[in-house]
Amino acid sequence: NGIVHYSVANMPGAVPRTSTMALTNVTLPYALKIANMGAEAACKADPALMKGLNVYKGKLTYKSVADAQNLEYTPAESLF
């Protein structure tokens, strides 16, 4: 269709200051929420944080990680 696709590895490395600022801008609100509310309350209040939880209280709370490692999965909601 006249379309050329290519990939450039490690694009953030080409613009380290810009990529750091971008990453900070999107992650800082989550860090502040955890700092201000505590991990449990922040996860309960924010579905995005809950989705990012991999391990809690010694249990694997992210199904894909548990499956990939052939380990037991525990839903995070059951630990709060």
C-alpha positions in Angstrom: 0.0 0.0 0.0 3.0 2.3 -0.4 3.6 2.4 3.4 7.1 2.0 4.8 7.4 0.9 8.5 10.6 0.9 10.5 11.5 0.7 14.1 14.1 2.7 16.0 15.3 1.0 19.2 15.6 3.0 22.5 14.0 6.3 21.2 13.8 7.7 24.8 17.5 7.4 25.0 17.8 9.8 22.1 16.0 12.5 24.0 16.7 11.6 27.7 15.6 14.9 29.2 12.3 15.0 27.3 11.5 11.3 28.0 12.3 11.7 31.7 10.0 14.7 32.0 7.3 12.8 30.1 7.6 9.7 32.4 7.7 11.9 35.5 4.6 13.7 34.4 2.6 10.6 34.0 3.9 8.7 37.1 4.1 11.5 39.7 0.3 11.7 40.3 0.3 8.0 41.2 3.3 8.3 43.5 1.6 11.3 45.2 -1.6 9.4 45.6 0.2 6.5 47.2 2.2 8.8 49.5 -0.9 10.7 50.6 -3.4 7.9 50.9 -1.2 4.8 51.6 -0.9 1.9 49.2 -4.2 0.1 50.1 -6.4 3.1 50.0 -4.8 4.4 46.8 -5.3 1.0 45.0 -8.9 0.9 46.2 -9.6 4.4 45.0 -7.8 4.1 41.6 -8.4 1.1 39.3 -5.3 1.9 37.3 -3.1 1.5 40.4 -4.9 -1.8 41.2 -4.2 -3.0 37.7 -0.5 -2.3 38.1 -0.2 -4.2 41.4 2.0 -7.3 40.9 2.8 -8.5 44.4 1.1 -7.7 47.7 1.6 -9.2 51.1 3.7 -11.9 49.6 1.1 -13.0 47.0 1.2 -12.6 43.2 -1.7 -10.3 42.4 -1.1 -10.0 38.6 -2.5 -13.0 36.8 -0.2 -12.9 33.8 2.9 -12.8 36.0 1.6 -15.7 38.1 0.8 -17.7 34.9 4.1 -17.0 33.3 6.0 -18.1 36.4 3.6 -21.0 37.0 2.8 -19.7 40.5 -0.4 -19.2 42.5 -2.4 -16.2 41.6 -4.3 -14.2 44.3 -6.7 -11.4 43.3 -5.5 -8.2 45.0 -9.1 -7.3 46.0 -9.1 -10.4 48.3 -6.1 -9.1 50.2 -7.6 -5.7 51.2 
